[in-house]
Amino acid sequence: ACEAGTYASSEGSRACKEANAGYYVPGKGSKRQTSCDAGEFSKGTANVECSECPAGTSSSAGSPSCTSCPAGESSEDGSSSCAECHDGSAKPAGEGDCVVCTKGTYAKAGSSECSSADPGHFVESDGASDQEACPAGKHASGSGNTECAPCGAGKFASNMGQVDCVDARKGHYVDAEGATKERECEAGTYASALGSRECVAANAGFFVDEKGADGQTPCNAGEFSEDTGNEECSRCPAGTFSKAASPSCTSCDAGESSNEGSSSCEECPAGRAKGAGEGECEECMKGSYAEKGASECLSARPGYFVGGKAVKSKGASRQDECPAGKYASGSGNTECSKCEAGKFAAKKGQADCVDARKGHYVKDEGATKETACDIGTYASSEGSRECTMANAGYFVDEKGADRQESCDAGEFSAGTGNDECSKCPAGTFSEAASPSCTSCDAGESSDERSSSCDECEAGRA
């Protein structure tokens, strides 16, 4: 009988045949060999049994060996065919089982290897069949990420699957983590750098008048912005000024002013004045005046006035002297008054008129000088409007006399206004201050200019 592993298929055989590879003969006296089942193999000849194909291989019936599963496929022990690796697992070509993908990797069914998550994607658990895109507001740089990181403040990710976060543009900001968009800076604020976490308020003296600004603008000369975060600048009020980028306006000096929105001050024009501080140059009132650049209007001094055809009411640039013959007492005069009779003003700019001196007179108003009394007249007091005629019995023999003189005894002056006395003729006499001579009595006589009569000498009558 043929031994196990051999067989004789016909009668009268002289020798037994060895079972071929892929076949086997399990016992003695066999007439035929048996093929290995699918999933089994017998490698050499004269096999008494077949062996199971190991996991990761397969065979068809009558196979002398097992065939390794292709990449992405695997099998269990004794398999007649290979099957694709399930989602989330993979295997290279050759023996072995499909291996489950770990976190950060993934594989679809039939994959030869697990793929690392791409940048901007992540795989957070084992056995994943696909990667997930990072949500907006997060990012993942590099590959094989198991999670996405939120964008830091100053950055954002508006789309899914971003590898890196984007810096906020100039004029924009992101103030919290995980932002999906940037925000515009409001008017009054700005952001000058990329990736800003907050907007900066415009400094005093500057402004930002629109959203999304990347810088602040200085206020123009003549404007100001006092606080921070201004959307516009204000015009400096009248009486103040400013240079560019000023947080406040500066008051004009005394004697200077400006219009609203001025970059400098100018001297007040003649006829107007202003003290230090805000405000406009004010027109001088009646009786006052101001030269160019004056801090105040000045009242006309005594002896001066502000008026005339050129300046009837206000805004005078000078004071004028009262002319001779007129005066102005006190201050702030708008006109000068004529000197009254008995007084005069010989010079310009007099605060008061002068009384005519004794022996002089001023007859009319507005006199510029006094007049000496003529011979035969006199003025005994100051401020006389006329001279007095010398009385009968008196005389004034020079101009400018302040009194009359009496005629001496033996003289006389008849009538008034005499400039000398006459001698009494012989046979008459007079006492002092006599307006006439008196004839001597009978039996008496006198010489010329006698103050009395004498009796006639004996032998005369």
C-alpha positions in Angstrom: 0.0 0.0 0.0 1.2 3.5 -0.8 2.3 5.6 2.2 0.4 8.7 3.3 1.5 11.6 1.1 1.7 9.2 -1.9 -0.9 7.5 -4.1 -1.3 5.1 -7.1 -4.1 6.0 -9.4 -4.1 2.9 -11.6 -3.9 -0.9 -11.0 -0.6 -2.6 -11.6 1.4 0.5 -10.6 5.0 -0.3 -10.0 5.5 2.8 -7.7 3.5 5.4 -5.7 3.4 9.0 -6.8 4.1 11.8 -4.3 1.2 14.3 -3.8 1.9 17.5 -5.8 2.3 20.9 -4.2 -1.1 22.2 -3.5 -2.4 18.7 -2.8 -2.2 16.2 -0.1 -2.8 12.5 0.7 -3.9 12.1 4.3 -3.6 8.2 4.6 -2.1 5.0 3.2 -3.4 3.1 0.2 -4.9 6.2 -1.6 -5.7 6.0 -5.3 -5.6 9.9 -5.7 -4.4 13.1 -4.2 -6.7 15.8 -2.9 -6.4 19.5 -3.6 -6.0 21.9 -0.7 -9.1 24.0 -0.1 -9.2 27.7 -0.8 -7.5 29.4 2.1 -5.0 26.6 2.5 -1.8 25.6 0.8 0.8 22.8 0.7 4.2 24.0 -0.2 6.2 21.0 -1.3 5.3 17.4 -2.4 4.1 14.3 -0.6 2.1 16.5 1.9 -0.2 14.6 4.1 -2.2 17.8 4.9 -2.6 21.4 3.9 -1.8 24.5 6.1 -4.1 27.5 6.6 -2.9 30.7 4.9 -1.9 33.2 7.7 -3.7 36.5 8.2 -2.9 39.0 5.5 -2.8 36.3 2.8 -5.2 34.2 0.7 -5.2 31.3 -1.6 -7.5 29.5 -4.1 -8.0 25.7 -4.1 -4.9 23.7 -5.0 -2.5 26.5 -4.2 1.1 25.6 -3.4 1.5 28.9 -1.5 -0.5 31.9 -0.1 -0.6 35.2 -1.8 0.0 38.4 0.3 -3.0 40.8 0.3 -2.4 44.0 -1.7 -2.0 47.3 0.1 -5.2 48.5 1.7 -6.5 44.9 2.1 -6.2 42.2 4.7 -7.6 38.8 5.7 -8.0 36.5 8.6 -6.2 33.1 8.9 -7.4 30.6 6.3 -9.0 33.2 4.0 -9.7 32.5 0.3 -9.7 36.2 -0.5 -8.6 39.6 0.9 -11.0 42.4 1.9 -10.5 46.2 2.0 -9.4 47.7 5.3 -12.4 49.4 7.0 -12.6 53.2 7.3 -10.2 54.5 9.9 -7.7 51.7 9.3 -4.9 50.9 6.8 -2.3 48.4 5.9 0.7 48.3 3.5 1.2 45.5 1.1 2.2 42.2 2.7 1.0 40.1 5.6 -0.6 41.5 8.7 -3.9 43.1 9.8 -5.3 46.5 9.1 -4.1 48.9 11.7 -6.5 51.5 13.3 -5.4 55.1 12.6 -4.4 57.1 15.7 -5.4 60.7 16.5 -4.1 63.2 14.0 -4.3 60.6 11.2 -7.1 59.2 9.1 -7.8 56.6 6.3 -10.7 55.8 4.0 -11.5 52.2 3.3 -8.8 50.4 1.3 -6.0 52.7 2.3 -2.4 51.5 2.4 -1.5 54.0 5.1 -3.0 56.5 7.5 -2.6 60.1 6.3 -1.7 62.9 8.6 -4.2 65.7 9.0 -3.4 68.5 6.5 -2.5 72.0 7.8 -5.7 73.7 8.6 -7.4 70.4 9.5 -7.5 68.1 12.5 -8.4 64.5 13.6 -9.4 64.4 17.2 -10.0 60.6 17.7 -8.6 57.2 16.7 -10.1 55.3 13.8 -11.1 58.4 11.8 -12.0 58.0 8.2 -11.5 61.7 7.3 -10.0 64.9 8.5 -12.1 68.0 9.6 -11.4 71.5 8.6 -10.7 73.9 11.5 -13.8 76.0 12.1 -13.7 79.8 11.5 -11.8 81.5 14.3 -9.3 78.7 14.7 -6.2 77.5 12.9 -3.8 74.5 12.7 -0.3 74.9 11.4 1.8 71.9 10.4 0.3 68.5 9.8 -1.1 65.7 12.1 -3.0 68.1 14.3 -5.4 66.6 16.8 -7.1 69.9 17.5 -7.2 73.5 16.3 -6.0 76.5 18.3 -8.1 79.6 18.6 -6.7 82.8 16.9 -5.1 85.1 19.4 -6.3 88.7 20.0 -5.2 90.8 17.1 -5.8 88.0 14.6 -8.8 86.3 13.0 -9.8 83.4 10.7 -12.8 84.2 8.6 -12.9 80.8 6.7 -12.8 77.2 7.7 -9.5 75.2 7.3 -7.1 78.1 7.8 -3.5 77.2 8.4 -2.7 80.5 10.0 -4.7 83.4 11.4 -4.7 86.7 9.6 -3.5 89.9 11.3 -6.2 92.6 11.7 -5.5 95.2 9.0 -4.5 98.7 9.8 -7.5 100.7 10.9 -9.0 97.5 12.3 -8.7 95.4 15.5 -9.6 92.1 17.2 -10.0 92.3 20.9 -10.6 88.7 21.8 -9.4 85.1 21.0 -11.2 83.0 18.4 -12.4 85.9 16.3 -13.9 85.1 12.9 -13.6 88.7 11.6 -11.8 92.0 12.3 -13.7 95.1 13.4 -13.3 98.6 12.1 -12.0 101.3 14.4 -14.7 103.8 15.2 -14.4 107.5 14.2 -12.2 109.2 16.8 -9.9 106.2 17.0 -7.3 104.5 14.8 -4.9 101.5 14.5 -1.6 102.2 12.8 -0.2 98.7 13.0 -1.2 95.3 11.7 -2.6 92.9 14.3 -3.9 95.5 16.7 -5.9 94.3 19.7 -7.5 97.7 20.3 -7.9 101.1 18.6 -6.1 104.1 20.0 -8.1 107.3 20.8 -7.0 110.3 18.8 -4.7 112.6 20.9 -5.8 116.0 22.0 -5.0 118.3 19.1 -5.8 115.6 16.6 -8.9 114.0 15.1 -10.2 111.0 13.2 -13.3 111.7 11.1 -14.0 108.3 9.6 -14.2 104.6 10.5 -11.3 102.3 9.7 -8.5 104.9 10.0 -4.9 103.9 10.3 -3.7 107.3 11.6 -4.8 110.5 13.2 -4.9 113.9 11.6 -3.6 117.1 13.3 -6.1 120.0 13.7 -5.4 122.8 11.4 -4.0 126.1 12.6 -6.9 128.1 14.0 -8.6 124.9 15.3 -8.2 122.7 18.4 -9.4 119.5 20.0 -9.3 119.6 23.8 -9.9 115.9 24.8 -8.9 112.6 23.3 -11.0 110.6 20.8 -12.2 113.6 18.8 -14.0 113.1 15.4 -13.5 116.7 14.5 -11.7 119.9 15.6 -13.4 123.0 16.8 -12.7 126.5 15.6 -10.9 128.8 18.0 -13.3 131.6 19.1 -12.7 135.2 18.3 -9.9 136.7 20.4 -7.8 133.5 20.4 -5.5 131.6 18.0 -3.8 128.2 17.7 -1.0 126.5 15.8 -1.6 123.2 14.0 -2.2 120.1 16.3 -3.1 122.3 19.3 -5.2 120.9 22.2 -6.4 124.4 23.1 -6.5 128.0 21.9 -4.3 130.7 23.2 -5.8 134.1 24.2 -4.6 137.1 22.2 -2.4 139.5 24.1 -3.8 142.8 25.3 -4.2 145.1 22.3 -4.6 142.2 19.9 -7.6 140.2 18.6 -8.5 137.7 16.0 -11.5 136.4 14.1 -12.9 133.0 14.7 -10.6 130.2 13.5 -7.4 132.3 13.4 -3.9 131.0 13.4 -2.5 134.3 14.8 -3.6 137.6 16.4 -3.4 141.0 14.9 -3.2 144.4 16.5 -6.4 146.2 17.1 -6.9 148.9 14.5 -6.8 152.5 15.6 -10.1 153.5 17.2 -10.6 150.0 18.8 -9.1 148.3 21.9 -9.1 145.0 23.8 -7.7 143.8 27.0 -6.0 140.3 27.4 -8.2 137.3 26.8 -11.0 136.3 24.4 -13.2 138.7 22.5 -13.0 141.2 19.8 -11.5 144.7 19.6 -14.2 147.0 20.8 -14.9 150.4 19.2 -14.0 153.3 21.5 -17.0 155.3 22.8 -17.5 159.0 22.5 -14.9 161.0 24.3 -12.3 158.2 24.1 -9.7 157.1 21.6 -7.2 154.3 20.9 -4.1 154.1 18.8 -3.3 150.9 16.9 -2.6 147.9 19.2 -4.2 149.6 22.3 -5.3 147.5 25.3 -7.9 150.0 26.3 -9.6 153.1 25.1 -8.3 156.3 26.7 -10.5 159.2 27.8 -9.5 162.5 26.3 -7.3 164.4 28.8 -8.3 167.7 30.2 -7.6 170.3 27.6 -8.2 167.8 24.8 -11.3 166.4 23.1 -12.4 163.6 20.8 -14.8 164.8 18.1 -15.0 166.9 15.0 -16.3 166.1 11.5 -14.0 163.1 11.1 -15.1 161.4 14.3 -18.7 162.4 15.1 -19.4 159.6 17.6 -17.2 156.5 18.1 -14.0 154.8 17.0 -11.5 157.7 17.3 -7.8 157.1 16.9 -6.6 160.2 18.6 -7.4 163.1 20.9 -7.1 166.7 19.7 -6.0 169.8 21.6 -8.6 172.4 22.3 -7.7 175.4 20.2 -6.7 178.7 21.7 -9.8 180.5 23.1 -11.4 177.3 24.2 -11.0 174.8 27.1 -12.0 171.4 28.3 -12.0 170.6 32.0 -12.2 167.0 33.2 -11.7 164.0 30.9 -13.6 162.3 28.2 -14.6 165.5 26.5 -16.3 165.3 23.0 -15.9 169.1 22.4 -14.2 172.2 23.9 -16.1 175.2 25.3 -15.4 178.8 24.5 -13.8 180.9 27.3 -16.5 183.2 28.7 -16.1 187.0 28.7 -13.5 188.0 31.3 -11.4 184.9 30.6 -9.1 183.8 27.8 -7.0 180.8 26.7 -3.8 181.9 25.0 -2.5 178.4 24.2 -3.9 175.2 22.8 -4.8 172.3 25.1 -5.9 174.3 28.2 -8.0 172.6 30.8 -9.3 176.0 32.1 -9.5 179.6 30.9 -7.4 182.2 32.6 -9.0 185.3 34.3 -8.0 188.6 32.7 -5.5 190.3 35.0 -6.2 193.5 36.9 -5.8 196.4 34.5 -7.0 194.2 31.6 -10.2 192.9 30.2 -11.8 190.4 27.9 -14.9 191.6 26.2 -16.0 188.6 24.1 -16.3 184.8 24.4 -13.5 182.6 23.0 -10.7 185.1 23.5 -7.2 184.1 23.0 -5.7 187.0 24.9 -6.5 189.8 27.3 -6.4 193.5 26.4 -4.8 196.2 28.6 -7.2 199.0 29.7 -6.6 202.2 27.7 -5.3 205.5 29.3 -8.2 207.1 31.2 -9.7 203.7 32.2 -8.8 200.9 34.7 -9.8 197.4 35.9 -9.5 196.9 39.6 -10.4 193.2 39.7 -9.4 190.0 37.8 -11.7 188.6 35.2 -13.0 192.0 34.1 -15.2 192.1 31.0 -14.6 195.9 30.5 -12.6 198.7 31.9 -14.0 201.5 34.1 -13.7 205.2 33.1 -11.7 207.3 35.6 -14.1 209.4 37.6 -14.3 213.2 37.5 -11.5 214.4 39.9 -9.4 211.4 39.0 -7.2 210.3 36.2 -5.4 207.3 34.7 -2.3 208.2 32.8 -1.1 204.8 31.6 -2.4 201.7 30.0 -3.1 198.6 32.0 -4.0 200.4 35.2 -5.8 198.6 38.0 -6.9 201.8 39.7 -7.5 205.5 39.2 -5.4 208.2 40.8 -7.0 211.3 42.4 -6.1 214.8 41.2 -3.9 216.7 43.6 -5.2 219.7 45.5 -4.9 222.7 43.1 -5.9 220.5 40.2 -9.1 219.2 38.7 -10.5 216.8 36.1 -13.9 217.6 34.7 -15.9 214.7 33.3 -14.8 211.0 33.2 -12.0 209.1 31.5 -9.3 211.7 32.0 -5.7 210.7 31.5 -4.4 213.8 33.4 -5.6 216.6 35.7 -5.6 220.4 34.9 -4.2 223.2 37.0 -6.7 225.5 38.7 -6.3 228.9 37.2 -5.2 232.0 39.4 -8.1 233.2 41.6 -9.4 229.6 42.0 -8.5 226.7 44.2 -9.4 223.0 44.7 -9.0 220.3 47.1 -7.7 216.8 46.1 -10.0 214.8 43.8 -11.9 217.8 42.7 -13.9 217.7 39.5 -13.6 221.5 39.2 -11.9 224.6 40.8 -13.7 227.0 43.2 -13.4 230.8 42.8 -11.8 232.7 45.6 -14.0 234.9 47.8 -14.0 238.7 47.5 -10.9 240.2 48.9 -9.0 236.9 48.3 -6.9 235.6 45.5 -4.7 232.7 44.6 -1.9 231.7 42.3 -2.3 229.1 39.6 -2.7 225.5 41.0 -3.6 226.7 44.5 -5.2 224.5 47.0 -6.6 227.7 48.9 -7.1 231.4 48.6 -5.2 234.1 50.4 -6.4 237.6 51.5 -5.3 240.5 49.2 -2.3 242.3 50.4 -2.8 245.9 51.6 -3.1 248.3 48.8 -4.6 245.5 46.6 -8.2 244.4 46.1 
